[in-house]
Amino acid sequence: MLIVPRLLLTRSCIRRLHSTVRTAMALRFDGRVALVTGAGGGLGKEYALLLANRGAKVVVNDLGGTWTGEGKSSKAADEVVSLIRANGGTAVANYDSVEDGDKVVKTAIDNFGRIDILINNAGILRDRSLLKMTEKDWDLVHAVHMRGAFMVTRAALLYMRKQDYGRVVVTSSTSGLYGSFGQINYSAAKMGLVGFSHTLAMEGEKYNILSNVIVPIAYSRMSATVMAPEMGEIMKPVYVAPIVAYLCHEDCTDTGGVFECAGGWAGKVRLQQSQGTTFNNPITIEQVRDKWDEVCDWTRVTHHRTAAEVGAMVVEKVSDKGDESDSEEVSVSYTFTSRDIILYALGVGAEISQTDTSELKFLFEGHEDFSAIPSYAVLPAMNSALNGVMARGIPGVKEFSLANALHGEQYVELRKPFPTEGTVTCVGRLVDVLDKKSGAVIIVDIETMDEAGDLLSINQFTTFIVGAGGFGGKRSSQHAKPTVPAPSRAPDASLRHKTLPIQAALYRLSGDYNPLHIDADFAKIGGFSTPILHGLCSYGIATRHIMRQYCNNDATMVKAIKTRFVKPVLPGETIQTDMWREGSRIHFKCRSVESGNVVLDGGYIDLDPAKLASISTSSAPPEGDAGLKSSSVFEELKQHVASTPDIVRKVKAVFLWNITKAGKRVAQWTVDLKNAPGAVYYGEPRGEKAGCTLTLSDDNFMGLVSGELKAQQLFMQGKLKLSGNIMLSQKLQGLFEARSKL
């Protein structure tokens, strides 16, 4: 199907079409009002020019003084305003000091009635080494940078809150992030602005007011004091402006970020924390000296987004200290290959058929998106460090047989997608031992690192030892990851999987060789009449069900999995997973269809909220649309896309179809061939705008996909309307040819 009739278009028409496409794709600021401080030259001037060029009304603020903060002039701001107006833009000048923030913002309100964008760019330098610096040098720099940003932002925020919209960019510097000799006043102010923006991002987020920090490197009259003249051509301010402009656009949803940029390059900056160490009481200076290498060890790092996260981590570390005195870490390497990934997938029921190859990515190492099922992250930890921790003996618990060891709960947190081969290091430690009278509960935490030392996953194993209780220990633990009850309403979705009679025998090949799952005599010692299925096998099946229902089998969406093992499943029984979606958390409960027993309870899987937003889990049209013939075609396309993952790599676009009847739109369908593994669902695109929108009647749509009607004819007659990047519509040809063959 060729949507755009090339043969019927003249070259001038084609040029106009290309121009239309470029315009449709351009990011505009029409209707927005921007205030740029220090916009009389350098970076601020480029920001003002670019925003005005893209449709914003701009307030050009500049005191017009020297770069050391002396004097005043209207010339700089007036020249920029004149340049904007000469290019067809709208701008006014403001000559107030940023310390008079109310006056600066009032210019925007008086002239344009609102303020949407604020770029805090004004700044001065008064460079001297610390011993030579005067109080005036310190105060002037902080007055412009810190106090000025505070005064202008506070004034602007009053209006942004009423609008429920605002974009704020705060200018920091590499001098602030890393220090710079002779700029101690400037460095302190610029680092202070990072904290300023972080806090503003928190306070403004609920009002749709986003704040980010820009750390630019550009040649200007200020930077000329520390930058060689030959850098002027490489580090032009114009190279920074598009990055700042994007941060100011409504399409940008980042907030609380810090972005370095220079010469056409940009990167995001964040703080990292080493894993650190704890000290035994009483803490001595000598202890600190002896463990200083651990304090400074960057092998394992953590990134915190908020002060609350840091506080929680510190409390956890300090609370752990008293319980860890007798617990040494066990570190074990574990090597696995793609064969292990595939064997595990088979063990938890992954399958393919002629009509459904959506799980091929878990079973074929040659697949372009070959992935590990996220719950596989449990196995390296269990098969290495867990055994090592348990082998050392459990304080207060007598020796026990494997037949009496039952898996009580399991938690795994994925920090990165688990690799499909390699050698990982698993570091485990005993976290707590609980006395439940009838048995002992052993809690073990295991961190898994890749070959580069980056944290891949965190596991928490909770094991119940039958008959090992009564030793006088505590009954609860602050370290345990709790289960969460499912909502009381009916499940939002349910899926079933019938296990094989040999399911346990197949799953144990992944390394869980407990004879309880294969040997009838051993099972009887554990109180079971017959071998039972591994709880972790059911855990993997539930993970598969949720990935199929909510993730389009995208393994990278899964961030954490938790459940409690309640009752066993016998090989050959059918496992039903009931699911409830609450935001980005999917609660689940599993039961055996044959026995009716709940086998997994209190379970949840946390998904990546950003990726979840782009996936629709319900592609069924409303009952009122059942009479549309096009609905059945889109349902067929849904199956075709699910079984043809390569199509996303080839098309890379999102299409929105508006179906009409009697001239009125009666249905909308999205065909997402951009975000792997692809999707077809009823309604508008989720989390992303359509690249191309096609509008036609239900009858014409059926004629088009059947081949009875030609796209060129419908297009020229005005019966097929296109908007957005209309050139993308050509990529649909193969999709509908494939459908017609079905």
Secondary structure in CASP SS format (residue, H / E / C, confidence):
PFRMAT SS
TARGET T0000
AUTHOR 0000-0000-0000
METHOD secondary structure of the structure
MODEL  1
M C 1.00
L C 1.00
I C 1.00
V C 1.00
P C 1.00
R H 1.00
L H 1.00
L H 1.00
L C 1.00
T C 1.00
R H 1.00
S H 1.00
C H 1.00
I H 1.00
R H 1.00
R H 1.00
L H 1.00
H H 1.00
S H 1.00
T H 1.00
V H 1.00
R H 1.00
T H 1.00
A H 1.00
M H 1.00
A C 1.00
L C 1.00
R C 1.00
F C 1.00
D C 1.00
G C 1.00
R C 1.00
V E 1.00
A E 1.00
L E 1.00
V E 1.00
T C 1.00
G C 1.00
A C 1.00
G C 1.00
G C 1.00
G H 1.00
L H 1.00
G H 1.00
K H 1.00
E H 1.00
Y H 1.00
A H 1.00
L H 1.00
L H 1.00
L H 1.00
A H 1.00
N H 1.00
R C 1.00
G C 1.00
A C 1.00
K E 1.00
V E 1.00
V E 1.00
V E 1.00
N E 1.00
D C 1.00
L C 1.00
G C 1.00
G C 1.00
T C 1.00
W C 1.00
T C 1.00
G C 1.00
E C 1.00
G C 1.00
K C 1.00
S C 1.00
S C 1.00
K H 1.00
A H 1.00
A H 1.00
D H 1.00
E H 1.00
V H 1.00
V H 1.00
S H 1.00
L H 1.00
I H 1.00
R H 1.00
A H 1.00
N C 1.00
G C 1.00
G C 1.00
T E 1.00
A E 1.00
V E 1.00
A E 1.00
N E 1.00
Y C 1.00
D C 1.00
S C 1.00
V C 1.00
E C 1.00
D C 1.00
G H 1.00
D H 1.00
K H 1.00
V H 1.00
V H 1.00
K H 1.00
T H 1.00
A H 1.00
I H 1.00
D H 1.00
N H 1.00
F H 1.00
G C 1.00
R C 1.00
I C 1.00
D C 1.00
I E 1.00
L E 1.00
I E 1.00
N E 1.00
N C 1.00
A C 1.00
G C 1.00
I C 1.00
L C 1.00
R C 1.00
D C 1.00
R E 1.00
S C 1.00
L H 1.00
L H 1.00
K H 1.00
M C 1.00
T C 1.00
E H 1.00
K H 1.00
D H 1.00
W H 1.00
D H 1.00
L H 1.00
V H 1.00
H H 1.00
A H 1.00
V H 1.00
H H 1.00
M H 1.00
R H 1.00
G H 1.00
A H 1.00
F H 1.00
M H 1.00
V H 1.00
T H 1.00
R H 1.00
A H 1.00
A H 1.00
L H 1.00
L H 1.00
Y H 1.00
M H 1.00
R H 1.00
K H 1.00
Q H 1.00
D C 1.00
Y C 1.00
G E 1.00
R E 1.00
V E 1.00
V E 1.00
V E 1.00
T E 1.00
S C 1.00
S C 1.00
T H 1.00
S H 1.00
G H 1.00
L H 1.00
Y H 1.00
G C 1.00
S C 1.00
F C 1.00
G C 1.00
Q E 1.00
I H 1.00
N H 1.00
Y H 1.00
S H 1.00
A H 1.00
A H 1.00
K H 1.00
M H 1.00
G H 1.00
L H 1.00
V H 1.00
G H 1.00
F H 1.00
S H 1.00
H H 1.00
T H 1.00
L H 1.00
A H 1.00
M H 1.00
E H 1.00
G H 1.00
E H 1.00
K H 1.00
Y H 1.00
N C 1.00
I E 1.00
L E 1.00
S E 1.00
N E 1.00
V E 1.00
I E 1.00
V E 1.00
P E 1.00
I E 1.00
A C 1.00
Y C 1.00
S C 1.00
R C 1.00
M C 1.00
S H 1.00
A H 1.00
T H 1.00
V C 1.00
M C 1.00
A C 1.00
P H 1.00
E H 1.00
M H 1.00
G C 1.00
E C 1.00
I C 1.00
M C 1.00
K C 1.00
P H 1.00
V H 1.00
Y H 1.00
V C 1.00
A H 1.00
P H 1.00
I H 1.00
V H 1.00
A H 1.00
Y H 1.00
L H 1.00
C C 1.00
H C 1.00
E C 1.00
D C 1.00
C C 1.00
T C 1.00
D C 1.00
T C 1.00
G C 1.00
G C 1.00
V E 1.00
F E 1.00
E E 1.00
C E 1.00
A E 1.00
G C 1.00
G C 1.00
W E 1.00
A E 1.00
G E 1.00
K E 1.00
V E 1.00
R C 1.00
L C 1.00
Q C 1.00
Q E 1.00
S E 1.00
Q C 1.00
G C 1.00
T C 1.00
T C 1.00
F C 1.00
N C 1.00
N C 1.00
P C 1.00
I C 1.00
T C 1.00
I H 1.00
E H 1.00
Q H 1.00
V H 1.00
R H 1.00
D H 1.00
K C 1.00
W H 1.00
D H 1.00
E H 1.00
V H 1.00
C C 1.00
D C 1.00
W C 1.00
T C 1.00
R C 1.00
V E 1.00
T E 1.00
H C 1.00
H C 1.00
R C 1.00
T C 1.00
A H 1.00
A H 1.00
E H 1.00
V H 1.00
G H 1.00
A H 1.00
M H 1.00
V H 1.00
V H 1.00
E H 1.00
K H 1.00
V H 1.00
S H 1.00
D H 1.00
K H 1.00
G H 1.00
D H 1.00
E C 1.00
S C 1.00
D C 1.00
S C 1.00
E C 1.00
E C 1.00
V E 1.00
S E 1.00
V E 1.00
S E 1.00
Y E 1.00
T E 1.00
F E 1.00
T C 1.00
S H 1.00
R H 1.00
D H 1.00
I H 1.00
I H 1.00
L H 1.00
Y H 1.00
A H 1.00
L H 1.00
G H 1.00
V C 1.00
G C 1.00
A C 1.00
E C 1.00
I C 1.00
S C 1.00
Q C 1.00
T C 1.00
D C 1.00
T C 1.00
S C 1.00
E C 1.00
L H 1.00
K H 1.00
F H 1.00
L C 1.00
F C 1.00
E C 1.00
G C 1.00
H C 1.00
E C 1.00
D C 1.00
F C 1.00
S C 1.00
A C 1.00
I C 1.00
P H 1.00
S H 1.00
Y H 1.00
A H 1.00
V H 1.00
L H 1.00
P H 1.00
A H 1.00
M H 1.00
N H 1.00
S H 1.00
A H 1.00
L H 1.00
N H 1.00
G H 1.00
V H 1.00
M H 1.00
A H 1.00
R C 1.00
G C 1.00
I C 1.00
P C 1.00
G C 1.00
V C 1.00
K C 1.00
E C 1.00
F C 1.00
S C 1.00
L H 1.00
A H 1.00
N H 1.00
A E 1.00
L E 1.00
H E 1.00
G E 1.00
E E 1.00
Q E 1.00
Y E 1.00
V E 1.00
E E 1.00
L E 1.00
R C 1.00
K C 1.00
P C 1.00
F C 1.00
P C 1.00
T C 1.00
E C 1.00
G E 1.00
T E 1.00
V E 1.00
T E 1.00
C E 1.00
V E 1.00
G E 1.00
R E 1.00
L E 1.00
V E 1.00
D E 1.00
V E 1.00
L E 1.00
D E 1.00
K C 1.00
K C 1.00
S C 1.00
G E 1.00
A E 1.00
V E 1.00
I E 1.00
I E 1.00
V E 1.00
D E 1.00
I E 1.00
E E 1.00
T E 1.00
M E 1.00
D C 1.00
E C 1.00
A C 1.00
G C 1.00
D C 1.00
L E 1.00
L E 1.00
S E 1.00
I E 1.00
N E 1.00
Q E 1.00
F E 1.00
T E 1.00
T E 1.00
F E 1.00
I E 1.00
V E 1.00
G C 1.00
A C 1.00
G C 1.00
G C 1.00
F C 1.00
G C 1.00
G C 1.00
K C 1.00
R C 1.00
S C 1.00
S C 1.00
Q C 1.00
H C 1.00
A C 1.00
K C 1.00
P C 1.00
T C 1.00
V C 1.00
P C 1.00
A C 1.00
P C 1.00
S C 1.00
R C 1.00
A C 1.00
P C 1.00
D C 1.00
A E 1.00
S E 1.00
L E 1.00
R E 1.00
H E 1.00
K E 1.00
T C 1.00
L C 1.00
P C 1.00
I C 1.00
Q H 1.00
A H 1.00
A H 1.00
L H 1.00
Y H 1.00
R H 1.00
L H 1.00
S H 1.00
G C 1.00
D C 1.00
Y C 1.00
N C 1.00
P H 1.00
L H 1.00
H H 1.00
I C 1.00
D C 1.00
A H 1.00
D H 1.00
F H 1.00
A H 1.00
K H 1.00
I H 1.00
G C 1.00
G C 1.00
F C 1.00
S C 1.00
T C 1.00
P C 1.00
I C 1.00
L C 1.00
H C 1.00
G H 1.00
L H 1.00
C H 1.00
S H 1.00
Y H 1.00
G H 1.00
I H 1.00
A H 1.00
T H 1.00
R H 1.00
H H 1.00
I H 1.00
M H 1.00
R H 1.00
Q H 1.00
Y H 1.00
C C 1.00
N C 1.00
N C 1.00
D C 1.00
A H 1.00
T H 1.00
M H 1.00
V E 1.00
K E 1.00
A E 1.00
I E 1.00
K E 1.00
T E 1.00
R E 1.00
F E 1.00
V C 1.00
K C 1.00
P C 1.00
V C 1.00
L C 1.00
P C 1.00
G C 1.00
E C 1.00
T E 1.00
I E 1.00
Q E 1.00
T E 1.00
D E 1.00
M E 1.00
W E 1.00
R E 1.00
E E 1.00
G C 1.00
S C 1.00
R E 1.00
I E 1.00
H E 1.00
F E 1.00
K E 1.00
C E 1.00
R E 1.00
S E 1.00
V C 1.00
E C 1.00
S C 1.00
G C 1.00
N C 1.00
V E 1.00
V E 1.00
L E 1.00
D E 1.00
G E 1.00
G E 1.00
Y E 1.00
I E 1.00
D E 1.00
L E 1.00
D C 1.00
P H 1.00
A H 1.00
K H 1.00
L H 1.00
A H 1.00
S C 1.00
I C 1.00
S C 1.00
T C 1.00
S C 1.00
S C 1.00
A C 1.00
P C 1.00
P C 1.00
E H 1.00
G H 1.00
D H 1.00
A C 1.00
G C 1.00
L C 1.00
K H 1.00
S H 1.00
S H 1.00
S H 1.00
V H 1.00
F H 1.00
E H 1.00
E H 1.00
L H 1.00
K H 1.00
Q H 1.00
H H 1.00
V H 1.00
A H 1.00
S C 1.00
T C 1.00
P C 1.00
D H 1.00
I H 1.00
V H 1.00
R H 1.00
K H 1.00
V H 1.00
K C 1.00
A E 1.00
V E 1.00
F E 1.00
L E 1.00
W E 1.00
N E 1.00
I E 1.00
T E 1.00
K E 1.00
A C 1.00
G C 1.00
K E 1.00
R E 1.00
V E 1.00
A E 1.00
Q E 1.00
W E 1.00
T E 1.00
V E 1.00
D E 1.00
L E 1.00
K C 1.00
N C 1.00
A C 1.00
P C 1.00
G C 1.00
A E 1.00
V E 1.00
Y E 1.00
Y E 1.00
G C 1.00
E C 1.00
P C 1.00
R C 1.00
G C 1.00
E C 1.00
K C 1.00
A C 1.00
G C 1.00
C E 1.00
T E 1.00
L E 1.00
T E 1.00
L E 1.00
S E 1.00
D H 1.00
D H 1.00
N H 1.00
F H 1.00
M H 1.00
G H 1.00
L H 1.00
V H 1.00
S H 1.00
G C 1.00
E C 1.00
L C 1.00
K C 1.00
A H 1.00
Q H 1.00
Q H 1.00
L H 1.00
F H 1.00
M H 1.00
Q C 1.00
G C 1.00
K C 1.00
L C 1.00
K E 1.00
L E 1.00
S E 1.00
G E 1.00
N C 1.00
I H 1.00
M H 1.00
L H 1.00
S H 1.00
Q H 1.00
K H 1.00
L H 1.00
Q H 1.00
G H 1.00
L H 1.00
F H 1.00
E H 1.00
A H 1.00
R H 1.00
S H 1.00
K H 1.00
L C 1.00
END
